[in-house]
Each structure stands twice: as structure tokens, then as C-alpha cells.
Amino acid sequence: MSTLDELKARCTSSFEQRFGASPSALGLAPARVELLGNHTDYNGGLVMAAAIDRFTLAAGRPVSTSSCRIHAVNYADDTEFSLRSIQRGEDGDWPNYVKGVVWAIQDAEGPELVSGFEMAVLGDVPLGAGLSSSASLEAAVGFFLLQAGLIQGRDGKRLGTDLSDATRMAFAKILRRSENAFVGVASGLLDQFSSLFGRADHAVYLDCRTLDHARVPLGDPGPAIVVCDSKTSRRLADGMYNRRRAECETVVTYFQSRGAESVTSLRDIELSQVEEHWDRLDPLGRKRARHVLTENDRVTRGVAALRAGDLEEFGRLMSASHASSRDDFENSSPALNALVEAAEAAPGFLGGKLSGAGWAGCSVNLVRSDQAGPFAESVRSAYSRATGVTPDIHVCHAADGARGLALA
């Protein structure tokens, strides 16, 4: 793992080598992990996450033309486009995420870009691990543009990086729109919100319906957040994700068909109603709904636990979340279950669960900070014995959100 100073030096050096000049602005944004609230977002529910100390950086400078030239250090690749003509590339192409941010800012009501730029981007966010490397890239690009003074508000003033929470939320919505409407990924707001609102040694809470939010202390010092990668393919998650959304919708449709016009999502239904109508509900839909509704309750209890300084209770809620995902939402897998079981027997373990969509990918674990190293070694050994695969393990900590960095 590189230090932030090392990443900063590599990014600025890469810009200088590629463009023959020193950058004048630098934006940084963290990755994120989901702690509680699995598959609650599109059901109008509650979620908790944490920004973590894995980052994307964007260093660059304005130019006098409308040209935008970007060098991706990790890919050893370049792209160029004009502010006046932004064309989407093939699915999965990294330039789409940069272009999408520029497109969404110019498409939003109010702000606009005053000129083009040259920029180098670099990061140490593991790709394909469910840590939202895309939102980290989007936010880093956005804060470079702010730091460089390239975004002009409706009043003609240049926007800087000293943003109020209300402005951060508006910016998070612009970044989400870049991913939804330009890149073509139907993500919720959580990824961009977490990257922008993170705080060291804090979790972040979001009500996906009302957008009420809070930063909740994890303790001082906070625990380690250990991400364990099962090394299994996440491709299966795409089709299963859409299937689970449809299964949740069957419960909403059931109550709507019985005159409950106020029901627009599972958020509008009480667990007691699901239990009362259990025998008449779709057999899969009712289990999915029970997971979502109990998960919302776990988030509420999780916020209360952290505010009371009860990290052990928060960890128990994370483990209960995994059991609910495994048994009711059925989005775990033998590999993810093996990771969680290995974690439960490891030193320093407080709680753990699958992360993100599920079916493959990673688990996330809350671990006593002074035992993160022995925990990682124990999980690595136990998972390897159980599966024959050596997992990638990332020991992380809750980090501050996206911001501009001084270059000096």
C-alpha cells in the first residue's frame, strides 16, 4: 500500500512527464465500503458506509482551448475530447467516467466549465473488488476541476473546493448522473455520497429516500476495516441484481393491488404487514422483503450503537446482516460464506458481512485496529485451506472524503 504522499508524487510526476509542465491543481477522492444496508438503496431504504484510505488522484492544469487531454497512469493510456463534442465510448472504457463528469457538469442547471484541461489520473483502489473505484475516479476528477477553478456557477463566480454539505450533496447528484445517464450504470447515490462525505474514523449514514444523512463516529482511534477479496468473478451479480429488484417489486405490487396507493417501495411497508400477509405473498419476494426491512432496522440500530460508543454491538449487527443476506436475500455464495466463517474465528474480529451486490467479490470486516495484521493472516490461511484460493486482503481505515490537495 502506497502512502498518500507517494501517490501524490507519482501522480504529479506522471503529469509532468506526459505534458511537459507542472500541474496547478490536484483532486483526491477515496473509495468506499458498505457497512450496513445491503440492497436497501433501490428500495428507498437506509444504508451505512465508510470512505476508506484507498484513493484516486487527478492532477492537471487548465488550458486556453476547449480540448481535454487525460493520461490514465494505471492503464498507461490516453484520451482526448472537446468540451463541445463529448462522445461516449464502448462499455467498460475508462474514459467514459471522465467524460461523464464533464458532460454532467455542463448538462446540470447552473454550473459550466470555462475551459479545457490537461490531467493525469492515478489510483490505488483495487479494481473489481466492490470498493467503487468508479465513484472515486468521478469525485477525484470533479475536485480537480473545482481546485483548478474550472467550474463556474450561475452567478459567474468560480467554484472552489470549500463546499458546504448542501453543495456536496448537489455535486454528488451530478456525479451520479454522470454514471447513470452517460456511462450507463444504474447505480444509486451511495457511492458518490460516501466518497464526498467521508470522514476519518467515521461511518456515513444515508436515507436513500429523503437524503437525510449524518457522519457517525467509529471511535478514536477507529477500528480497521478489512476487505477480503474471495477472488471469484462478479459477472454473475449483474443478472442476479436485476432479478432481486424484480422480486422486491412483487411485494410492492401485491400491496398496491390491495388498495395501498401510498406504497411506492418496500420503505412504505412494515415488517408486521409482510408477516401478516406471508402466506399470500410471492415465496421469494416475501423473503427478499424481510431482508430489506430488517436491514433498515439494523441500520437504525447501528447508528444508535455507534453514537453510544458500542462498537461490539455494531459488529454484531454486521454479522446479522450477513446471515440475512445469506438466508433471506440469498445473495451470498460458498466463497463469501467461507470468508466470513474464516473471519469469525480470527483474532480481533468484531463483525463481518458480504459487501456490495454479493454473489462474489468481497467481504468487509470490522477488526480491532491493533489486531488487523494477525486477523489478515488468519483469514488468508483459513480461506486458502477451505477453498484452495489465496484471497487478496486490504487493511483499510475510515478516511476523509473528496477534496483538493495543495501541490506544494
N, C-alpha and C positions, 0 to 999 in steps of 0.2 A: 504493500500500500504506500503510495506516494503522499508526502505532506502537501498541504495547500501551497506552501511557498515553492515547492518543487514543481507542482502543476502550473503555477503562475509563471515560473521561469521558463518552463518548456513551451507554454502557450505563446508568451511574448517573443521568445527566441524563434519559434516556428513562424510567427508573423513576419519578423524581421528578415528571415531567410527567404520567405516566399515573396514578400512585397518590397523588400529593399528599403524599409523605413521603420521607425519605431511606432508602436501603436499609441493612440492617445486616450483610449478608453478600454475598460475591461469589465465584463459582466460575469457573474458566477451564480450558479443555481444548484441546489442539492437534489439527489434522488429522494425517494420516499418509500416507506413500508406501511402497509396496513396493519394495525394492531388489533382492532375490533371493528365489526361491521361488514362482514363478508357477504357480498351480493345484496346489500341493503340499498345501495345508491340509486339504482334504477327503480326501486320500489318506494321511493320517496322517504327513505329511512335515515338512520343516524350512523355515523362512522367515526372512528378514531384512527389516526395515522401519526407518523413522525417523519420529519425530514431527517435524513441521515448524512453522515460525513463521507459521501461519495459524490463527486461534483462534475459538472460540465462548465467549462470556461470559454468565453468568447472575447477575444482581443482584436482591436482594429482601430480604424480611423475613418472619418468622413472623407468623401471625395467631392469634387465640384460638379460631377456629372450625375446622371440617373443610374449609372452602372453599379451593380452589386456583385462583388467578387468574393468568393468564400473558399477557403482551404480547410478541409477536414483532416486534421493531423492523424487521427486514429485510422482513417481509411486511406491515407496518402492520396487523396482525390480532391479535385477542384470542380467548382461550378460557377457559372456566371449568368446573370439575367438583368433585365432592366426594370426599374420601378414602373415603367409604363407598359410592360408586357411580361406578366408572370404566368408561366405555363407549368401545369402540374406534370411531373414525370411519371414513370412506371410505379406501380405499387411496391412499397418497400424501399424506394430510393431515398437515401438520407437527405438530399437537397429539398425534398418536399416539405420537411419540417421547418427548414429555414425560410423557404419561400412562403410557406403558410403563415408564418408570423408576420412577415412584411405585408402579405396580402390582407390579413385580418386587421392589422392596424389601419391600413388605408381604407378598408371596407367599413370600419367602425364609424359611428356617428361622432364626429369631433376631431380626433387626432389624425395627423398625417405625417408622412416622412418628408423632410425638407430636402434631402439629397441622398445619393447612393453612398456606398461604403466599401471598404476592403476589410476582411475579417478572417481570423483563424479560429477554429473551434477544436477543443480537445477535452477529453474527459476520462475519468476512471470509474464510471458507473458500469458494472457488469451488464453486458447486453443479454437479453433473453432470460433474465433472472426475475422478472416481475417487479423490478425496482423503479419502473417508469423513467427509463433513460430518455424517452421522447419528450416528456414534460420538462425534464431537467434541461435538455437542449433548447426547447422553446423558451423557457424562462431565462436562460443564460443569454440567448440572442436578444430577447426583449430588454433585459437590463443593460446589455451593451448599447443598444440603441438609445436608451434613456441616458446612460452615462455619457454617451457621445453627444448628447443634445440634439439628436436627430428627430425626435418626436415633438411635434408642435401641436398644442391644444387649440381648441376652437377660438380662444381669446388671442391667439397669435403668440403666446408665450411658449418657450421651450420647456418641456417636462424634464425633471431630474429624477434621481433615484430615491429621494426622501419622500416616500409615499405614505399617505395615511392608510389605515386599514380599509376604508371605503374605496380608495383608489386602487389598492392592491386587489380587492375583490373584483372591481371592474376590469382590471388588467388580466386577472385570472380568467375571466369570462372571454376576453378577446383571445387569449391563448388557447382556451378550449375550442373556441370557434375555428381557430386555425387548424386544429386537429380534426374536428368534426366535418367542417364544410370544405376544407381544402385537401387535407391529407386523406380524408375519407374513413377515419377510425371513429367509431361511435362510443367514445369514452365519456365518462361523466366529468364533473368538475373536481373531484377529489385530487387527482394527480397534480393539476396546476395549482390548486388551492394549497396543497401540502408543501409544494416546492416554494411557494411565495410566502406562506405564513409560518413556516417552521421557526422554532426557537431552540437553542441549545438546552438540553436536559428537560425538554417539554414534549408532550404529545399535543396534537391539534385535534379539535373536535369540530365536526360539521354536521348540521342538519341539512340534508340534501334537498329538502322541500323549501324551508324558509330561508336558508343560507345563514341562519344564526351560527356563530362559531366562537371558539374560545381556545386559548392556549392553556394547557393543564400541566402542572409540574410533575415530573417523573422522580424528583428528588435531587439533592445536591451533595455529592455527585450522583448523577443518574446511572441507571443500570446499563450494561452493554445490551445492544440489540443485535443478536447474532442471526444472520441469514444463512441458511443451509440449502444449497442447491442440489436437488436429487439427481441432476444430470439426465433427466427424462424430458422428452420433447413436449413442448407446449402447443403443438399444432392441433391436437385433439380438442383443446379448450375452445377454439373458435366456434365450431358447430355446437358443442355442448352448452356454451354460454347462451346462445340464442334459444336453444331448447329449454333451458331453465327459465329464461324470461317468459317464454310462452306458457310454461307450466304454472308460474306465478300468476299469470294473467287469467288462467282458468278460474281461480278463486275470486278474483276481482269481478269477472264476468258473471259468476254464479250469484254474487250478492247484488250486482246491478240488475240481473234478471228478476230479482225478487223485490224490486222497487227501491233499492238503496241507491238513489241517484247521487248522493253525496260521495259515494265510494268511487275514487278515481285511481287508487293504488292500494297496495297492501297496508300502507300507512293509515288508511281510514278504517281499518278493521281491527277489532280487539281479538286477542288470543281466545278469550272465552267464547266469542262468536264462532271461531273456527272449530273449537271443541264441541259446541252445541250442534253444529251442522256437520260434524265429522263424517257420519255415515252417508251423507248425501253429496259430499264434495268429491271431486276427482281424486282418486287414491294417491297419485303422485303430487298433484297440486297442493293438497292439504299438508303433506309433509314439507314441501318447499315453503309454504306459508308459515308453518310452525317454526321453521328455522329462522326465517326473516324476522318474525315478531319477537321471538325470544332473543334474537341477536340485537334488536333495537333495545330491549331491556338490558342486555349485557353492556351495551354502550353507556346507557344512563347510569347503571351501577358502577361502571368503570370510571366514569368522570368523578362520581362521588368518592370512590375508593382513592383515586389519586389525590383529590383535594384533601382527603383525610390523612394522606401520607401512608396509605395501606398498600404497599407495592405487592405484598403477598396475595392479597385479595384480587388485585388487578391481574396477576399472573394466573390465578385460578380461573378467572373469567376468560382469559385467552385459551386455556386448555379446554374449558367447557365449550367455547366457540368451535374448537376443532372437532370435538365429539359431535356437536350438532351438524357441522358441515359433513362429517363422515357418515352419520346415521340418517339425517333428515334431508339434507340438501344433496347428499351423495355426489359431492364434487371433490372428494379425496381420491387416493389411489394407494395401492400397496406400497409404492415407494415413499409417498408422503407420510403414510402411517408409520412406516419403518423409521423415517427421520424423526417423527415426533416421539415414538417409543424410545429411540436412542437418546433423545434429548431428556426425556423424563428421568432416565437413570444416570444422567451426567451431573457432575458437581456444579453447584451454583444455579441450577435451573429454577426459575420462578413460574414460567408458563410458556406455552408454545402452541402454534397452530399453523395450518397451511396459509399461504399468502396469495392474494390476488384471485384470479379466476379459479384456480385449482386444477385438478386432474393431473397436473405435472408441475414442474417448476420447483418452487422453494417453500420452505417453512421459515417462520420468523419466531424467534425465541427471546424472551426477556431473561437475562442472566446477571447474577451479581457481578459487578464490574471486576472485582479482584479475582474472580474465578473464570473469566472469559477464556483464557488460554487453555486450562485443563478441560473446560467444557468442550471446546472445539476439538481437542484431541480425542476426547472420549466419544463424541458423536462420530467423528471421522472413522475411528476404529470400529465402533459397533455397527455403523451403517455398511461399512465395507464388508464386514463379516456376514451380515444378513443378506446383502444383495450382490456382492462381488464388484461393486462400483465404489470408487472413492469420491465422495462429494466435495464440491467447492464450498468453502466456509468463509464468510465475510463477517468479521467482528466490527461492528459499527456502533456509533453513538448518535443520539439525537442532536441535530445541528441547526444553526440559524438558517433562515430562508434566503431566497434570491436577493442579490444586492450588487451594487457596483463596488469595485475594488480600486484603491489608489495604486497607481503604477510605480510610484517612487519607492 
